[in-house]
Amino acid sequence: MAKNKTKEFSMGIPVEKHDTAAWANIKETKPVSRVTIPSEIDVRNAKEWVDTNQK
């Protein structure tokens, strides 16, 4: 058994919190999985970015 319990204690604590990020623009969150759903404008912007940056 490991003598260092700090790692085991901190394993459940998330490092990042994406739901408060400046780029998140969250429209809603799924109730069970807590997956964030972006707004329609952000989805359009992402598709436009992908379409213009394809090889």
CORGIKA-V430430 format. One record per residue. N is the residue number from 1. SS is DSSP state (~ for helix, > for strand, _ for the rest). PHI is phi in whole degrees, -180 to 180 (999 if undefined). BURIAL is # if it has 24 or more other C-alpha atoms within 12 Angstrom, else .. Layout:
n=N ss=SS phi=PHI burial=BURIAL
n=N ss=SS phi=PHI burial=BURIAL
This chain:
n=1 ss=_ phi=999 burial=.
n=2 ss=_ phi=-73 burial=.
n=3 ss=_ phi=-84 burial=.
n=4 ss=_ phi=-91 burial=.
n=5 ss=_ phi=-88 burial=.
n=6 ss=~ phi=-63 burial=.
n=7 ss=~ phi=-63 burial=.
n=8 ss=~ phi=-64 burial=.
n=9 ss=~ phi=-70 burial=.
n=10 ss=~ phi=-91 burial=.
n=11 ss=_ phi=-65 burial=.
n=12 ss=_ phi=-84 burial=.
n=13 ss=_ phi=-88 burial=.
n=14 ss=_ phi=-69 burial=.
n=15 ss=_ phi=-81 burial=.
n=16 ss=_ phi=-120 burial=.
n=17 ss=_ phi=-126 burial=.
n=18 ss=~ phi=-75 burial=.
n=19 ss=~ phi=-73 burial=.
n=20 ss=~ phi=-110 burial=.
n=21 ss=_ phi=-68 burial=.
n=22 ss=_ phi=-66 burial=.
n=23 ss=_ phi=-90 burial=.
n=24 ss=_ phi=-68 burial=.
n=25 ss=_ phi=44 burial=.
n=26 ss=> phi=-80 burial=.
n=27 ss=> phi=-86 burial=.
n=28 ss=> phi=-156 burial=.
n=29 ss=> phi=-129 burial=.
n=30 ss=_ phi=-68 burial=.
n=31 ss=_ phi=-66 burial=.
n=32 ss=_ phi=-83 burial=.
n=33 ss=_ phi=-85 burial=.
n=34 ss=_ phi=59 burial=.
n=35 ss=_ phi=-83 burial=.
n=36 ss=> phi=-83 burial=.
n=37 ss=> phi=-114 burial=.
n=38 ss=> phi=-74 burial=.
n=39 ss=_ phi=-72 burial=.
n=40 ss=~ phi=-64 burial=.
n=41 ss=~ phi=-63 burial=.
n=42 ss=~ phi=-66 burial=.
n=43 ss=~ phi=-66 burial=.
n=44 ss=~ phi=-64 burial=.
n=45 ss=~ phi=-63 burial=.
n=46 ss=~ phi=-66 burial=.
n=47 ss=~ phi=-65 burial=.
n=48 ss=~ phi=-63 burial=.
n=49 ss=~ phi=-63 burial=.
n=50 ss=~ phi=-64 burial=.
n=51 ss=~ phi=-63 burial=.
n=52 ss=~ phi=-81 burial=.
n=53 ss=_ phi=-105 burial=.
n=54 ss=_ phi=-80 burial=.
n=55 ss=_ phi=-82 burial=.
